[in-house]
Structure formats: C-alpha cells, structure tokens
Amino acid sequence: MLKTEAPDDRHSDLDRYPVGRLVDAFVDDQALAATAVRAASARIADAVEAAVPRIAGGGRLVYVGAGTSGRLGMLDSVELLPTFSWPPERAVAVLAGGPGAMLQAVEGAEDSAEQGAADMRAAGIGPDDVVIGIAASGTTLFVIGAIEAAYTAGALTIALANNPGTPLLRAAQIPILLDTGSEVISGSTRLKAGTAQKIALNALSSAIMVRLQKVYGNLMVDLQPTNLKLLRRALDITMRATGADEATARRALEDSGHRVKVAVVSLLGNLDIAGAEGRLAEAGGSVREALATAAPAPGPPSGRASGT
C-alpha cells in the first residue's frame, strides 16, 4: 500500500471527535507538510540549478498533473505573470482531461500514459523546456507518460511525488520526494500531500525567478500591476527600494509605464527613463548590476536582505 493511502492509526475515531479536536487534527497534520518539503530542499535546489540555464535560454516551465496535483501546477503557472511579469506562454499547465478539469473532475483522464505523451507532443516540448510532473501517488499514468515523452524530446524533467520508490520518481531526471505519509482522512491527498506540493512549487518557481533577476534585495521589482492593489504595491516597493517620497516615486512609475525596475534604476542611478532601460538591458535585467555602473550606485535600503 502507498504511504499516502495507508490509514492513520492516530485518528481511527476521527468521526467521533468534537469539533475543536477535529479542527486541531487537520491543522496539526498540515504542519508536517513543511517538514517533508524541508527534507527535500537539497533536491529542490538541484532542480533550480538545472532549470535556470534552460529557462534563461528561452525555455518554458511546463507543469503536468491530474486532479489536485494538476490544479496546483496550474495555480503556480498563472501566478508567475502578476508576480514576476513572466510571459504566460512560457508557463504552461497541462492537466489530465484538459483545461475543463480545473473546475470539474474528469474521471479516468489520469489513466492514460499515451494521452500524457500526446499532450507533450502537442505542446511542442523541446530541449530548452523544463517539465515538472506532479502526482501525490507517484503512479499516475498520464503524468508518467508525459515525463517520459518530455525526456525523449530532450527537456529537463522534474518530478514531485509523495511516495518513495514510485514510477514517476524513477522516470524523472530530478526526482523530489515529499514524504508526507498517511493523511488524517485516509487517502485524501488534497490535505498535507497537496500542501507539500504547493510549498515545493512555490520554492522551485520563486527561486528560479530570483535567479532570473526578477527580485532586487528581497523586493518584488518585476511585478505586473494589473489592478489597484498591485498598483499600490508597485508604488510602495519603489518608495522602499529608493527612499523616494510618494510623489517622486509615483512620477517615476508613471514615466516608466509602471515598470518598477525601470523606475528604481532611474531614481537610484539618476538616469532618465531611456537611460535606465538601456542600463537594465546591458545588465541582463539585474537592478543590482545596472546600478553598479550608475552614479550613485547604492544597494537596497539598509536592513533589506541581499539578493539578485
């Protein structure tokens, strides 16, 4: 029996718990998800190191999964645009059963390795791409077929699974085991197995984006301000990064087309917008490198964490 399917002997009387104890059981068990991801952090770091050159070379992040795992991949992919201005065509989610499976289960869709392979061919997977297969069981045929086809096409293949020694982990070049064990409700891997997948995907994609110059210090300077909340966040980040007052930061943002990176380099480097754009282009998008050749060339405000 897969560890994620095994009954949790600690909670054999779950249906008899009073509500307070019932909620505590779920919350306490979720904490183990972070422990499982922490144990896999070295493998996640390996995946980041291997992925960055391919993505920097023009490749795509491609997430493959079924059910909860597929939906978590979809969530990670769509959040890269507003957070890091990452082009949506370079963050692709492939769900067993197609896009409609995001909202409604498509029974049996996960049982075809041939369909997983066909979906990789339809996506035009190639050597620059990074394909992340996600399956709590580690036995989902659709995901295994997709990973095998992606490997054949020359892509980097990464697997996230919650059971050791499973076929998905064996099929991927970089297997990442998130060993969460049994669930409070036996077999319901939408619980801490899913939480561990979410944490691991956050860490993996965010670390890749930091290495791609999407962050200055620990400030999200490449966000895409597509709503009022993000517009305010862009203004706050510009003020924090530069020490400028609100009026000055707002003017720089408006002049730059609300591109925080450009506004920051313009203000800190004493450059006009065209000069800031050119400096960033020469620096490969790195705010820190762009400022290194500008005058003055300060880092982030005192107390900020150092970074790209």
C-alpha positions as CSV (number, residue, x, y, z in Angstrom):
1,M,0.0,0.0,0.0
2,L,1.2,3.5,-0.8
3,K,2.1,5.5,2.2
4,T,-0.3,8.2,1.2
5,E,-3.1,5.6,1.1
6,A,-2.4,3.9,4.5
7,P,-4.8,4.6,7.4
8,D,-3.5,7.0,10.0
9,D,-3.8,5.0,13.3
10,R,-3.7,8.2,15.3
11,H,-7.2,9.2,14.1
12,S,-9.2,6.0,13.8
13,D,-12.1,7.6,15.7
14,L,-12.0,10.8,13.6
15,D,-15.7,10.8,13.1
16,R,-16.3,10.9,16.8
17,Y,-14.1,13.9,17.6
18,P,-15.6,17.1,19.0
19,V,-15.3,20.0,16.5
20,G,-12.4,21.6,18.3
21,R,-10.3,18.4,18.3
22,L,-11.3,17.7,14.7
23,V,-10.0,21.1,13.5
24,D,-6.8,20.7,15.6
25,A,-6.2,17.3,14.0
26,F,-6.3,18.8,10.5
27,V,-4.2,21.8,11.4
28,D,-1.6,19.9,13.3
29,D,-1.2,17.4,10.5
30,Q,-0.7,20.2,7.9
31,A,2.4,21.3,9.8
32,L,4.1,18.1,8.7
33,A,3.9,19.2,5.1
34,A,6.6,21.9,5.6
35,T,8.8,19.3,7.4
36,A,8.6,17.0,4.3
37,V,9.5,19.8,2.0
38,R,12.4,20.9,4.2
39,A,13.8,17.3,3.9
40,A,13.7,17.6,0.1
41,S,15.2,21.1,-0.1
42,A,18.5,19.9,-1.5
43,R,16.8,18.2,-4.4
44,I,14.7,21.3,-5.0
45,A,17.9,23.3,-5.1
46,D,19.3,20.8,-7.7
47,A,16.2,21.4,-9.8
48,V,16.6,25.2,-9.6
49,E,20.2,25.0,-10.7
50,A,19.4,22.7,-13.6
51,A,16.3,24.6,-14.7
52,V,17.7,28.2,-14.8
53,P,20.0,27.8,-17.8
54,R,17.2,26.3,-19.9
55,I,14.7,28.9,-18.9
56,A,17.2,31.8,-19.4
57,G,17.8,30.3,-22.8
58,G,14.2,30.8,-23.8
59,G,12.6,27.7,-22.5
60,R,9.3,27.2,-20.7
61,L,8.2,26.0,-17.3
62,V,5.6,23.2,-18.1
63,Y,3.5,21.7,-15.2
64,V,1.9,18.4,-15.7
65,G,-0.6,16.7,-13.3
66,A,-4.1,15.3,-12.7
67,G,-6.7,16.3,-10.1
68,T,-5.4,18.3,-7.2
69,S,-1.8,18.0,-8.3
70,G,-2.6,19.3,-11.8
71,R,-4.6,22.2,-10.3
72,L,-1.7,23.2,-8.1
73,G,0.5,23.2,-11.1
74,M,-2.0,25.4,-12.9
75,L,-2.1,27.8,-9.9
76,D,1.7,28.1,-9.8
77,S,1.8,28.8,-13.5
78,V,-0.8,31.6,-13.6
79,E,0.7,33.4,-10.6
80,L,4.0,33.9,-12.3
81,L,2.6,36.7,-14.6
82,P,1.4,39.2,-11.9
83,T,4.2,38.3,-9.5
84,F,7.2,38.4,-11.9
85,S,5.8,39.6,-15.2
86,W,6.6,36.2,-16.6
87,P,5.1,35.6,-20.1
88,P,2.1,33.3,-19.8
89,E,3.1,31.4,-22.9
90,R,6.3,30.4,-21.0
91,A,4.4,29.0,-18.0
92,V,2.3,26.2,-19.4
93,A,0.0,23.9,-17.3
94,V,-1.1,20.6,-18.8
95,L,-4.0,18.9,-16.9
96,A,-5.2,15.4,-17.4
97,G,-8.7,15.9,-19.0
98,G,-7.8,19.3,-20.4
99,P,-8.5,22.8,-19.1
100,G,-12.0,21.9,-18.0
101,A,-10.5,19.6,-15.4
102,M,-9.5,22.7,-13.4
103,L,-13.1,23.2,-12.3
104,Q,-14.6,19.7,-12.6
105,A,-13.1,16.3,-12.3
106,V,-12.7,14.3,-15.5
107,E,-12.9,10.7,-14.4
108,G,-10.4,8.3,-15.9
109,A,-8.3,11.1,-17.6
110,E,-5.3,10.3,-15.5
111,D,-5.1,6.7,-16.5
112,S,-3.6,7.1,-20.0
113,A,0.1,7.3,-20.4
114,E,-0.4,7.6,-24.1
115,Q,-2.5,10.8,-23.6
116,G,0.2,12.3,-21.4
117,A,2.7,11.7,-24.1
118,A,0.4,13.1,-26.8
119,D,-0.2,16.2,-24.8
120,M,3.6,16.8,-24.6
121,R,3.9,16.4,-28.3
122,A,1.0,18.8,-28.8
123,A,2.7,21.3,-26.5
124,G,5.9,21.1,-28.7
125,I,8.2,20.2,-25.8
126,G,11.8,20.7,-26.7
127,P,15.3,20.8,-25.2
128,D,15.0,24.2,-23.6
129,D,11.9,23.3,-21.7
130,V,11.6,22.3,-18.0
131,V,8.7,19.8,-17.4
132,I,7.5,19.3,-13.8
133,G,5.4,16.2,-13.3
134,I,3.3,16.3,-10.1
135,A,1.5,13.3,-8.6
136,A,0.9,12.5,-4.9
137,S,0.8,8.8,-5.6
138,G,3.8,8.8,-7.9
139,T,1.9,6.2,-10.1
140,T,-0.4,8.5,-12.2
141,L,0.0,7.1,-15.8
142,F,-0.8,10.4,-17.5
143,V,2.0,12.2,-15.7
144,I,4.5,9.3,-16.2
145,G,3.7,9.2,-19.9
146,A,4.2,12.9,-20.1
147,I,7.5,12.9,-18.3
148,E,8.9,10.0,-20.4
149,A,7.9,11.8,-23.6
150,A,9.4,15.1,-22.4
151,Y,12.7,13.3,-21.6
152,T,12.7,11.8,-25.1
153,A,12.2,15.3,-26.5
154,G,15.3,16.5,-24.6
155,A,13.6,18.5,-21.9
156,L,14.7,18.7,-18.3
157,T,12.3,16.5,-16.3
158,I,11.5,17.1,-12.6
159,A,9.0,15.0,-10.5
160,L,7.2,15.8,-7.3
161,A,5.6,12.8,-5.6
162,N,4.6,11.9,-2.0
163,N,5.5,8.2,-2.1
164,P,9.1,6.8,-2.2
165,G,10.3,4.5,-5.0
166,T,7.4,5.1,-7.3
167,P,7.5,5.1,-11.1
168,L,7.2,8.8,-11.5
169,L,10.2,9.5,-9.4
170,R,12.2,6.8,-11.3
171,A,11.1,8.4,-14.7
172,A,12.4,11.9,-13.9
173,Q,15.9,13.2,-14.1
174,I,15.4,15.1,-10.9
175,P,13.1,13.3,-8.5
176,I,11.8,15.2,-5.5
177,L,10.2,13.0,-2.8
178,L,7.8,14.9,-0.5
179,D,7.3,12.1,2.1
180,T,4.2,13.2,3.9
181,G,2.9,9.8,4.9
182,S,-0.7,8.9,5.7
183,E,-3.5,11.5,5.8
184,V,-5.9,12.3,8.6
185,I,-8.6,11.2,6.2
186,S,-7.1,8.1,4.6
187,G,-6.1,8.6,1.0
188,S,-7.2,12.3,0.8
189,T,-4.1,13.7,-0.7
190,R,-5.7,17.1,-1.1
191,L,-4.6,17.5,2.5
192,K,-1.0,17.6,3.6
193,A,0.3,15.9,0.4
194,G,-1.2,18.8,-1.6
195,T,0.1,21.4,0.9
196,A,3.6,20.0,0.5
197,Q,3.3,20.1,-3.3
198,K,2.2,23.8,-3.1
199,I,5.2,24.7,-0.8
200,A,7.6,22.9,-3.1
201,L,6.3,24.5,-6.3
202,N,6.4,27.9,-4.6
203,A,10.0,27.4,-3.6
204,L,11.0,26.0,-7.0
205,S,9.4,28.6,-9.3
206,S,10.2,31.6,-7.0
207,A,13.9,30.6,-6.7
208,I,14.1,30.3,-10.5
209,M,12.6,33.8,-10.8
210,V,15.1,35.2,-8.3
211,R,17.9,33.8,-10.4
212,L,16.4,35.3,-13.5
213,Q,16.8,38.8,-12.0
214,K,13.2,39.3,-11.0
215,V,14.0,40.4,-7.5
216,Y,16.1,43.2,-6.0
217,G,17.2,42.6,-2.5
218,N,14.0,40.8,-1.4
219,L,11.7,43.3,-3.3
220,M,9.4,42.1,-6.0
221,V,10.5,44.6,-8.6
222,D,9.3,42.9,-11.7
223,L,5.6,42.6,-10.7
224,Q,2.9,43.5,-13.3
225,P,0.5,46.0,-11.7
226,T,-2.8,44.8,-13.3
227,N,-5.1,46.0,-10.5
228,L,-5.4,48.7,-7.9
229,K,-3.8,46.5,-5.2
230,L,-0.8,45.8,-7.4
231,L,-0.5,49.4,-8.4
232,R,-0.3,50.4,-4.8
233,R,2.2,47.6,-4.2
234,A,4.4,48.8,-7.1
235,L,4.4,52.3,-5.6
236,D,5.3,51.0,-2.1
237,I,8.1,48.9,-3.5
238,T,9.5,51.8,-5.5
239,M,9.5,54.0,-2.4
240,R,11.1,51.3,-0.2
241,A,13.8,50.5,-2.8
242,T,14.8,54.1,-3.4
243,G,13.8,56.1,-0.3
244,A,11.9,58.4,-2.6
245,D,8.8,60.2,-1.4
246,E,5.4,59.1,-2.8
247,A,5.1,61.9,-5.3
248,T,8.5,61.3,-6.8
249,A,8.1,57.5,-6.9
250,R,4.6,57.9,-8.5
251,R,6.0,60.2,-11.2
252,A,8.9,57.8,-12.0
253,L,6.5,54.8,-12.2
254,E,4.1,56.7,-14.5
255,D,7.0,57.8,-16.7
256,S,8.3,54.2,-16.9
257,G,4.9,52.7,-17.8
258,H,4.6,51.3,-14.2
259,R,7.7,49.2,-14.6
260,V,9.2,49.1,-11.1
261,K,12.7,48.0,-12.2
262,V,13.0,50.9,-14.6
263,A,11.7,53.4,-12.0
264,V,14.1,52.2,-9.4
265,V,17.1,52.3,-11.7
266,S,16.1,55.8,-12.9
267,L,15.8,57.1,-9.4
268,L,18.8,55.5,-7.8
269,G,21.0,55.9,-10.8
270,N,20.0,59.5,-11.5
271,L,19.0,58.4,-15.1
272,D,16.2,59.3,-17.4
273,I,13.8,56.5,-18.4
274,A,15.6,55.7,-21.6
275,G,18.9,55.6,-19.8
276,A,17.5,53.3,-17.1
277,E,16.1,51.0,-19.8
278,G,19.4,50.8,-21.5
279,R,21.3,50.1,-18.3
280,L,18.9,47.3,-17.4
281,A,19.2,45.8,-20.9
282,E,23.0,45.8,-20.6
283,A,22.8,44.2,-17.2
284,G,20.5,41.4,-18.3
285,G,17.6,42.7,-16.3
286,S,19.5,42.9,-13.0
287,V,18.8,46.0,-11.0
288,R,21.9,45.5,-8.9
289,E,24.2,45.2,-11.9
290,A,22.5,48.1,-13.6
291,L,23.2,50.3,-10.6
292,A,26.8,49.1,-10.3
293,T,27.7,51.2,-13.3
294,A,25.5,54.1,-12.5
295,A,26.2,57.0,-10.2
296,P,25.4,56.8,-7.4
297,A,25.2,53.0,-7.0
298,P,23.6,52.1,-3.7
299,G,22.1,48.8,-2.8
300,P,18.7,48.3,-1.3
301,P,17.8,50.3,1.8
302,S,19.6,49.4,5.0
303,G,18.2,46.2,6.6
304,R,16.9,44.6,3.4
305,A,18.1,41.1,2.6
306,S,20.7,40.9,-0.1
307,G,19.8,39.2,-3.4
308,T,19.9,39.4,-7.1
